[in-house]
């Protein structure tokens, strides 16, 4: 164990050194030109800003911007699909050169990426809800369950301001499916995306009745830490020209977006000329834009005190951001996710053992038709991926039950699917163990009394199945169960502290797996003593 701890410490130190070491890379713009390809991250599930057409090609307003930028740089374009929760991570790890993916320009994001000025669009947060709800103001949704997506900048402030119980999904599609199935009172998202969705026939019974809040400009981002000053300036100059020429207004019309007041004001601002004929919004001698030409988004230093101040000082000194300790919102989310994961693991382990025991006894009883049905169901559950089972139960069966006003509970659905998956494998191990015992004891029958003997013989495969299901509980986040991986990913999406959170996650799951193995070992010893007696 000493060498394992030493290896883990070396790995952590290497990650820290790599994350904090000054960049020695060549000029980013020169690298792109030498390569001849600009790699841009864009959305693929956010029409009309970025989506897939019938041929699987990425199209939309932002892909058009990416194409125009690549053309201006005289290089080829390669687009990479990103999501709200992973876009900044793909930028940070170098998967993409530039990010054009509906990224709200916020002070926190400017700490983990270089956001290029000027901004190119703006949107606010709103809610899409069934027209039958008759929402008049934001206080009408206070305290209610609302669907949202992971990594959205407005999740934290909106949940704090209106005490919303957010069901956070990995993507837009799943959040909208949940809204359709009645799993939440509304869908909290950018008003631009909601406006586009309301134009589709399948959403005619929904509305966006409330005024938009937290209007935020959108920025193009490049990686922080690279020698990207030239690239940043080239992109900024291009955006300024897009505002002046009306290129962005043209894209807005092309993609049938509602006229944006932000774009109209930006065109007027960036087209202003001085008495001498020069643009008022021109770069100063230092290469910056005049203050009057920049979006005012409150980019001043964040005031902090106490534990938060200490945490921010540690972050400044070491590059390690333990926001799940010093930040109240992150801490509450993380602890809630941890407790929920422990509860889910306990429920799945107990459920798997119960399914295995009851199923094996029923199959061994050789009841007409019933035993065969149980055996067939176990084969189906064992052979079907648990993630697929989750989607079928929550979004498939759940869509039918919603018609009668019955909403599928995501935690119960996850427990049931994972228990059936692992329990079926354990059941197979128990029935095989019973067959082995009958070679020496033909009179043996797998009943409640004989279950300890079969479990003793099948201990290793049962243990392996239960350990796997402990690790698989993270799949529950796909149906908005806010367990440990879900809460950690949400923190990473907002804070960019992936190295810290991944190490914490690895350590916690190691502890939880060891705990389950220890409990099963204790149970096994009791079984052995029972069989020996």
C-alpha positions as CSV (number, residue, x, y, z in Angstrom):
1,X,0.0,0.0,0.0
2,X,3.0,2.3,0.6
3,X,4.1,2.2,-3.0
4,X,0.5,2.8,-4.1
5,X,0.2,5.9,-2.0
6,X,3.6,7.1,-3.3
7,X,2.6,6.5,-6.9
8,X,-0.7,8.5,-6.3
9,X,1.3,11.3,-4.7
10,X,3.7,11.4,-7.7
11,X,0.8,11.5,-10.1
12,X,-0.9,14.3,-8.2
13,X,2.4,16.3,-8.1
14,X,2.9,15.8,-11.9
15,X,-0.6,17.0,-12.6
16,X,-0.1,20.0,-10.4
17,X,3.3,20.8,-12.0
18,X,1.8,20.4,-15.5
19,X,-1.1,22.6,-14.6
20,X,0.9,25.4,-13.0
21,X,4.0,25.4,-15.2
22,X,4.4,28.4,-17.5
23,X,3.5,27.6,-21.1
24,X,6.5,27.0,-23.3
25,X,4.4,26.4,-26.4
26,X,4.9,28.4,-29.6
27,X,2.7,31.3,-30.5
28,X,-0.8,29.8,-30.7
29,X,-1.7,31.5,-34.0
30,X,1.6,30.4,-35.6
31,X,0.9,26.9,-34.5
32,X,-2.6,27.0,-36.1
33,X,-1.2,28.4,-39.3
34,X,1.6,25.9,-39.5
35,X,-0.9,23.1,-39.0
36,X,-3.2,24.6,-41.6
37,X,-6.3,23.7,-39.6
38,X,-8.3,25.6,-37.0
39,X,-10.1,23.3,-34.5
40,X,-13.3,25.0,-33.1
41,X,-15.6,23.6,-30.5
42,X,-19.3,24.2,-31.2
43,X,-22.6,22.9,-29.9
44,X,-24.4,20.1,-31.7
45,X,-27.7,20.1,-29.8
46,X,-28.5,23.8,-29.5
47,X,-30.4,24.8,-32.7
48,X,-30.1,27.2,-34.4
49,X,-26.7,28.1,-32.9
50,X,-25.3,24.6,-33.4
51,X,-26.9,21.3,-34.4
52,X,-26.6,18.3,-36.7
53,X,-28.4,18.3,-40.1
54,X,-29.9,15.3,-41.8
55,X,-26.5,14.3,-43.1
56,X,-24.9,14.5,-39.7
57,X,-23.1,17.7,-40.5
58,X,-22.7,20.4,-37.9
59,X,-24.6,23.5,-38.9
60,X,-25.9,26.7,-37.3
61,X,-25.0,30.3,-36.6
62,X,-21.9,29.5,-34.6
63,X,-20.5,27.0,-37.1
64,X,-20.9,29.8,-39.7
65,X,-18.9,32.1,-37.5
66,X,-16.2,29.4,-37.1
67,X,-16.1,29.0,-40.9
68,X,-15.7,32.8,-41.4
69,X,-12.9,32.9,-38.8
70,X,-11.0,30.0,-40.4
71,X,-11.3,31.8,-43.8
72,X,-10.0,35.0,-42.3
73,X,-7.0,33.1,-40.9
74,X,-6.5,31.3,-44.2
75,X,-6.7,27.8,-42.8
76,X,-9.0,24.8,-43.0
77,X,-11.8,24.4,-40.4
78,X,-12.4,21.3,-38.3
79,X,-15.3,21.4,-35.9
80,X,-15.6,19.4,-32.7
81,X,-19.0,18.9,-30.9
82,X,-19.0,20.0,-27.3
83,X,-21.7,20.2,-24.6
84,X,-22.4,22.8,-21.9
85,X,-20.7,20.6,-19.3
86,X,-17.5,19.7,-21.2
87,X,-16.8,22.7,-23.5
88,X,-14.3,24.4,-21.1
89,X,-12.6,21.1,-20.3
90,X,-12.0,20.4,-24.0
91,X,-10.6,23.9,-24.4
92,X,-8.3,23.5,-21.4
93,X,-6.9,20.1,-22.4
94,X,-6.1,21.3,-25.9
95,X,-8.7,19.3,-27.8
96,X,-9.8,22.5,-29.5
97,X,-8.1,25.8,-30.3
98,X,-11.2,28.0,-30.1
99,X,-14.5,27.7,-28.4
100,X,-17.7,29.2,-30.0
101,X,-20.4,27.5,-28.0
102,X,-23.0,29.9,-26.5
103,X,-20.5,30.6,-23.7
104,X,-21.8,33.3,-21.3
105,X,-19.2,35.9,-20.4
106,X,-18.9,35.8,-16.6
107,X,-16.1,36.7,-14.2
108,X,-15.7,33.1,-13.1
109,X,-15.2,31.9,-16.6
110,X,-12.6,34.6,-17.2
111,X,-10.5,32.9,-14.5
112,X,-10.3,29.6,-16.3
113,X,-10.3,30.7,-20.0
114,X,-9.3,33.7,-22.1
115,X,-12.6,35.2,-23.2
116,X,-12.2,37.4,-26.3
117,X,-13.5,40.9,-26.4
118,X,-15.8,42.1,-27.9
119,X,-18.7,39.7,-27.2
120,X,-20.7,38.5,-30.1
121,X,-24.2,37.8,-28.8
122,X,-26.3,37.9,-25.7
123,X,-29.1,36.0,-24.0
124,X,-30.9,35.8,-20.7
125,X,-32.3,33.0,-18.6
126,X,-36.0,32.1,-18.9
127,X,-38.3,29.2,-18.2
128,X,-40.4,27.1,-20.6
129,X,-43.4,25.7,-19.0
130,X,-46.8,24.2,-20.0
131,X,-49.2,27.0,-20.9
132,X,-51.7,25.5,-18.4
133,X,-49.5,26.5,-15.5
134,X,-50.4,30.2,-15.9
135,X,-47.1,31.7,-14.6
136,X,-47.3,35.4,-14.0
137,X,-43.9,36.1,-12.3
138,X,-40.8,34.4,-11.1
139,X,-42.1,33.9,-7.6
140,X,-44.7,31.5,-9.0
141,X,-41.9,28.9,-9.6
142,X,-40.3,29.5,-6.2
143,X,-39.4,26.2,-4.5
144,X,-40.6,24.1,-7.4
145,X,-38.8,21.3,-9.2
146,X,-37.3,22.8,-12.4
147,X,-35.2,21.0,-15.2
148,X,-31.9,22.5,-16.2
149,X,-28.7,21.4,-17.9
150,X,-25.3,20.8,-16.4
151,X,-22.7,23.6,-16.5
152,X,-25.2,26.5,-17.2
153,X,-23.9,29.7,-15.6
154,X,-27.4,30.5,-14.2
155,X,-28.0,27.3,-12.2
156,X,-26.3,28.6,-9.0
157,X,-27.8,32.1,-8.8
158,X,-31.3,31.1,-9.9
159,X,-31.5,28.2,-7.5
160,X,-30.3,30.5,-4.7
161,X,-32.6,33.4,-5.6
162,X,-35.8,31.5,-6.1
163,X,-35.0,28.3,-4.0
164,X,-35.5,26.2,-7.1
165,X,-35.1,22.4,-6.8
166,X,-33.0,21.9,-9.9
167,X,-33.1,18.5,-11.7
168,X,-29.9,18.8,-13.7
169,X,-29.5,16.8,-16.9
170,X,-26.4,16.2,-18.9
171,X,-27.8,17.7,-22.1
172,X,-30.6,19.8,-23.6
173,X,-32.4,16.8,-25.1
174,X,-32.8,14.9,-21.8
175,X,-34.0,18.1,-20.0
176,X,-36.6,18.7,-22.6
177,X,-37.7,15.0,-22.5
178,X,-38.1,15.4,-18.7
179,X,-40.2,18.5,-19.2
180,X,-42.4,16.8,-21.7
181,X,-43.0,13.9,-19.3
182,X,-44.0,16.2,-16.5
183,X,-41.0,15.5,-14.3
184,X,-40.5,19.2,-13.6
185,X,-42.5,22.4,-13.6
186,X,-40.5,24.0,-16.3
187,X,-37.2,24.0,-18.2
188,X,-34.7,26.7,-17.1
189,X,-32.4,27.7,-20.0
190,X,-31.3,30.4,-22.4
191,X,-34.2,32.4,-23.8
192,X,-32.8,32.0,-27.3
193,X,-33.0,28.2,-27.2
194,X,-36.5,28.3,-25.7
195,X,-37.7,30.7,-28.4
196,X,-36.4,28.2,-31.1
197,X,-38.1,25.3,-29.3
198,X,-41.4,27.0,-29.1
199,X,-41.5,27.3,-32.8
200,X,-41.7,23.6,-33.2
201,X,-45.1,21.9,-33.5
202,X,-44.4,19.4,-30.6
203,X,-44.1,22.3,-28.2
204,X,-47.2,24.3,-29.1
205,X,-48.7,23.6,-25.6
206,X,-45.8,25.3,-23.9
207,X,-44.9,28.9,-23.4
208,X,-42.2,31.3,-22.1
209,X,-44.4,33.6,-20.1
210,X,-41.9,35.3,-17.8
211,X,-39.4,38.2,-18.5
212,X,-35.8,37.1,-19.1
213,X,-33.3,37.5,-16.2
214,X,-29.5,37.7,-16.0
215,X,-29.0,38.9,-19.5
216,X,-25.4,37.9,-20.3
217,X,-23.2,38.5,-23.4
218,X,-21.6,35.5,-25.1
219,X,-17.9,35.3,-25.8
220,X,-15.5,33.3,-28.0
221,X,-12.9,31.6,-25.8
222,X,-9.3,30.4,-26.2
223,X,-7.2,28.5,-23.9
224,X,-5.7,30.3,-20.9
225,X,-2.0,30.0,-20.4
226,X,-1.0,29.6,-24.0
227,X,0.9,32.3,-25.8
228,X,-2.3,33.3,-27.5
229,X,-2.2,37.1,-27.4
230,X,-1.9,37.3,-31.2
231,X,-4.8,34.8,-31.7
232,X,-6.9,36.7,-29.2
233,X,-6.3,40.0,-31.0
234,X,-7.0,38.4,-34.4
235,X,-10.3,37.0,-33.2
236,X,-11.3,40.2,-31.4
237,X,-10.6,42.3,-34.5
238,X,-12.7,39.9,-36.5
239,X,-15.7,40.1,-34.1
240,X,-15.5,43.9,-34.2
241,X,-15.6,43.8,-38.0
242,X,-18.6,41.4,-37.8
243,X,-20.5,43.9,-35.7
244,X,-19.6,46.8,-38.1
245,X,-20.4,45.0,-41.3
246,X,-23.7,43.5,-40.1
247,X,-22.4,40.0,-40.6
248,X,-23.8,38.8,-37.3
249,X,-27.2,40.5,-38.0
250,X,-27.2,38.6,-41.3
251,X,-26.6,35.3,-39.6
252,X,-29.4,36.1,-37.2
253,X,-31.8,36.5,-40.1
254,X,-30.4,33.5,-41.9
255,X,-31.1,31.2,-39.0
256,X,-34.6,32.8,-38.3
257,X,-33.7,34.1,-34.8
258,X,-35.7,36.8,-33.2
259,X,-34.1,40.3,-33.8
260,X,-31.6,40.8,-31.0
261,X,-31.5,44.2,-29.4
262,X,-27.9,43.4,-28.3
263,X,-26.7,43.0,-31.9
264,X,-28.4,46.1,-33.0
265,X,-26.8,48.2,-30.3
266,X,-23.4,46.5,-30.9
267,X,-23.5,47.4,-34.6
268,X,-24.3,51.0,-33.7
269,X,-21.5,51.1,-31.1
270,X,-18.8,49.5,-33.2
271,X,-19.7,51.6,-36.3
272,X,-19.4,55.0,-34.6
273,X,-16.7,57.2,-36.1
274,X,-14.9,60.2,-34.6
275,X,-14.8,63.6,-36.3
276,X,-11.6,62.5,-38.0
277,X,-13.3,59.5,-39.6
278,X,-11.7,56.8,-37.4
279,X,-13.7,54.2,-35.5
280,X,-14.4,55.3,-32.0
281,X,-14.0,51.6,-30.9
282,X,-10.4,51.1,-32.1
283,X,-7.6,49.5,-30.2
284,X,-5.5,51.8,-28.0
285,X,-1.7,52.0,-27.9
286,X,-1.7,49.0,-25.5
287,X,-3.8,46.9,-27.8
288,X,-6.9,47.0,-25.6
289,X,-10.4,48.3,-26.6
290,X,-11.6,51.5,-25.0
291,X,-13.5,50.9,-21.8
292,X,-16.7,52.3,-23.3
293,X,-16.6,49.7,-26.0
294,X,-16.5,46.7,-23.7
295,X,-19.4,44.9,-22.2
296,X,-19.7,45.7,-18.5
297,X,-20.3,42.4,-16.8
298,X,-18.8,43.1,-13.3
299,X,-15.4,41.7,-13.9
300,X,-13.9,43.1,-10.7
301,X,-12.3,40.9,-8.1
302,X,-14.6,38.8,-6.1
303,X,-14.8,39.8,-2.4
304,X,-14.4,37.0,0.0
305,X,-13.8,36.4,3.7
306,X,-13.2,33.6,6.2
307,X,-12.9,30.0,4.7
308,X,-13.7,31.3,1.2
309,X,-10.8,33.8,1.4
310,X,-8.5,31.1,2.6
311,X,-9.6,28.7,-0.2
312,X,-9.0,31.4,-2.9
313,X,-5.6,32.2,-1.4
314,X,-4.7,28.5,-1.7
315,X,-5.9,28.5,-5.2
316,X,-3.7,31.5,-6.1
317,X,-0.6,29.9,-4.5
318,X,-1.0,26.3,-5.7
319,X,-3.5,26.3,-8.5
320,X,-5.6,23.8,-6.5
321,X,-9.3,24.9,-6.2
322,X,-11.1,23.2,-3.3
323,X,-14.3,25.0,-3.9
324,X,-16.3,22.1,-2.6
325,X,-14.9,22.9,0.8
326,X,-14.8,26.7,1.0
327,X,-17.8,27.6,-1.2
328,X,-21.1,27.2,0.5
329,X,-23.1,26.4,-2.7
330,X,-20.5,23.9,-4.0
331,X,-20.1,22.3,-0.6
332,X,-23.9,21.7,-0.2
333,X,-24.1,20.3,-3.7
334,X,-21.1,18.0,-3.2
335,X,-22.2,16.7,0.2
336,X,-25.8,16.1,-1.1
337,X,-24.3,14.2,-4.0
338,X,-22.1,12.2,-1.7
339,X,-24.9,11.2,0.6
340,X,-27.1,10.4,-2.3
341,X,-24.4,8.2,-3.8
342,X,-24.0,6.3,-0.5
343,X,-27.8,5.9,-0.3
344,X,-28.0,4.7,-4.0
345,X,-25.1,2.3,-3.5
346,X,-26.7,0.8,-0.4
347,X,-30.1,0.5,-2.1
348,X,-28.5,-1.1,-5.2
349,X,-26.4,-3.6,-3.2
350,X,-29.4,-4.6,-1.1
351,X,-31.7,-4.7,-4.2
352,X,-29.2,-6.8,-6.1
353,X,-28.8,-9.4,-3.3
354,X,-32.6,-9.5,-3.0
355,X,-33.1,-10.0,-6.7
356,X,-30.4,-12.6,-6.8
357,X,-31.8,-14.6,-3.9
358,X,-35.5,-14.4,-4.8
359,X,-34.8,-15.1,-8.5
360,X,-32.5,-18.1,-7.8
361,X,-35.0,-19.7,-5.4
362,X,-37.9,-19.1,-7.9
363,X,-35.9,-20.6,-10.8
364,X,-34.8,-23.6,-8.6
365,X,-38.4,-24.2,-7.5
366,X,-39.2,-25.1,-11.2
367,X,-42.7,-23.5,-11.0
368,X,-44.7,-24.0,-14.2
369,X,-44.2,-20.9,-16.5
370,X,-43.1,-18.6,-13.6
371,X,-39.6,-20.1,-13.2
372,X,-39.1,-19.8,-17.0
373,X,-40.3,-16.2,-17.1
374,X,-38.0,-15.3,-14.2
375,X,-35.0,-16.9,-15.9
376,X,-35.8,-15.2,-19.2
377,X,-36.2,-11.8,-17.5
378,X,-32.9,-12.3,-15.7
379,X,-31.1,-13.0,-19.1
380,X,-32.7,-9.9,-20.6
381,X,-31.7,-7.7,-17.7
382,X,-28.2,-9.1,-17.6
383,X,-27.6,-8.6,-21.3
384,X,-29.2,-5.2,-21.6
385,X,-26.8,-2.2,-20.8
386,X,-28.0,-0.5,-17.6
387,X,-27.8,2.9,-19.1
388,X,-30.3,1.8,-21.8
389,X,-32.5,0.3,-19.1
390,X,-32.5,3.7,-17.4
391,X,-33.5,5.6,-20.5
392,X,-36.3,3.1,-21.4
393,X,-37.7,3.2,-17.9
394,X,-37.5,6.9,-17.2
395,X,-38.1,8.4,-20.7
396,X,-39.9,5.5,-22.3
397,X,-42.2,4.0,-19.8
398,X,-42.2,7.3,-18.0
399,X,-43.7,9.0,-21.0
400,X,-46.7,6.7,-20.9
401,X,-47.2,6.9,-17.2
402,X,-47.0,10.7,-17.4
403,X,-50.2,10.7,-19.5
404,X,-52.1,9.5,-16.4
405,X,-50.3,11.9,-14.1
406,X,-47.9,9.4,-12.7
407,X,-44.2,10.6,-12.7
408,X,-41.4,8.1,-12.6
409,X,-39.1,8.7,-9.6
410,X,-35.6,8.9,-11.0
411,X,-33.9,7.5,-7.8
412,X,-36.3,4.5,-7.6
413,X,-35.9,3.9,-11.4
414,X,-32.1,3.9,-11.1
415,X,-32.2,1.6,-8.1
416,X,-34.5,-0.8,-9.9
417,X,-32.5,-0.9,-13.1
418,X,-29.1,-1.3,-11.5
419,X,-30.4,-3.8,-9.0
420,X,-32.0,-5.9,-11.8
421,X,-28.8,-5.7,-13.9
422,X,-26.4,-6.8,-11.1
423,X,-29.0,-9.0,-9.4
424,X,-29.5,-11.0,-12.6
425,X,-25.7,-11.7,-12.8
426,X,-25.6,-12.7,-9.1
427,X,-28.7,-15.0,-9.6
428,X,-26.9,-16.8,-12.4
429,X,-23.9,-17.3,-10.2
430,X,-26.1,-18.7,-7.4
431,X,-27.9,-21.2,-9.7
432,X,-24.6,-22.4,-11.1
433,X,-23.3,-22.8,-7.5
434,X,-26.4,-24.9,-6.7
435,X,-25.7,-27.1,-9.7
436,X,-22.2,-27.6,-8.5
437,X,-23.3,-28.5,-5.0
438,X,-25.8,-31.1,-6.4
439,X,-22.9,-33.0,-8.0
440,X,-21.9,-34.1,-4.5
441,X,-25.3,-33.8,-2.8
442,X,-28.1,-34.7,-5.3
443,X,-30.7,-34.0,-2.7
444,X,-29.7,-30.3,-2.4
445,X,-32.3,-27.7,-3.2
446,X,-31.8,-24.0,-3.4
447,X,-34.2,-22.7,-0.7
448,X,-33.8,-20.1,2.0
449,X,-32.1,-22.7,4.1
450,X,-29.7,-23.6,1.3
451,X,-29.0,-20.1,0.1
452,X,-26.0,-19.5,2.4
453,X,-24.3,-22.6,1.0
454,X,-24.8,-21.4,-2.6
455,X,-23.7,-17.9,-1.7
456,X,-20.5,-19.2,-0.1
457,X,-19.6,-21.1,-3.3
458,X,-20.6,-18.1,-5.6
459,X,-18.9,-15.5,-3.4
460,X,-16.3,-14.3,-5.9
461,X,-18.6,-13.7,-8.9
462,X,-21.3,-12.1,-6.6
463,X,-18.6,-9.8,-5.1
464,X,-17.4,-8.8,-8.6
465,X,-21.0,-8.0,-9.7
466,X,-21.7,-5.9,-6.7
467,X,-18.4,-4.0,-6.9
468,X,-19.2,-3.2,-10.5
469,X,-22.6,-1.9,-9.6
470,X,-21.1,0.4,-7.0
471,X,-19.0,2.0,-9.8
472,X,-22.0,2.0,-12.1
473,X,-24.2,4.1,-9.8
474,X,-22.8,7.2,-11.5
475,X,-25.0,6.3,-14.5
476,X,-28.0,7.6,-12.5
477,X,-26.8,11.2,-13.3
478,X,-28.1,10.6,-16.9
479,X,-31.7,10.7,-15.5
480,X,-31.0,13.7,-13.2
481,X,-30.2,11.9,-10.0
482,X,-27.8,14.5,-8.4
483,X,-25.3,11.9,-7.1
484,X,-21.6,12.4,-6.5
485,X,-20.4,12.3,-10.1
486,X,-23.2,14.7,-11.2
487,X,-22.5,17.2,-8.5
488,X,-18.7,17.0,-9.1
489,X,-19.1,17.5,-12.9
490,X,-21.3,20.5,-12.2
491,X,-18.6,22.0,-10.0
492,X,-15.9,21.3,-12.7
493,X,-18.1,22.9,-15.4
494,X,-18.3,26.1,-13.4
495,X,-14.9,26.2,-11.7
496,X,-12.7,24.4,-14.1
497,X,-11.0,22.5,-11.2
498,X,-11.0,19.1,-12.9
499,X,-7.7,17.9,-11.5
500,X,-8.8,18.4,-7.9
501,X,-12.3,17.0,-8.4
502,X,-11.1,13.9,-10.3
503,X,-8.7,13.0,-7.6
504,X,-11.3,13.5,-4.9
505,X,-13.8,11.4,-6.9
506,X,-11.2,8.6,-7.3
507,X,-10.4,8.6,-3.6
508,X,-14.1,8.6,-2.5
509,X,-15.1,5.8,-4.9
510,X,-12.1,3.8,-3.7
511,X,-13.3,4.2,-0.1
512,X,-16.9,3.3,-1.0
513,X,-15.8,0.2,-3.0
514,X,-13.5,-0.9,-0.1
515,X,-16.4,-0.4,2.3
516,X,-18.8,-2.6,0.3
517,X,-16.1,-5.3,-0.1
518,X,-15.5,-5.2,3.6
519,X,-19.2,-5.6,4.4
520,X,-19.6,-8.4,1.9
521,X,-16.5,-10.1,3.4
522,X,-18.1,-10.0,6.9
523,X,-21.3,-11.4,5.4
524,X,-19.4,-14.1,3.7
525,X,-17.6,-15.1,6.9
526,X,-21.0,-15.4,8.7
527,X,-22.3,-17.6,5.8
528,X,-19.2,-19.8,6.1
529,X,-19.8,-20.3,9.8
530,X,-23.5,-21.0,9.2
531,X,-22.7,-23.6,6.5
532,X,-20.0,-25.2,8.8
533,X,-22.5,-25.4,11.7
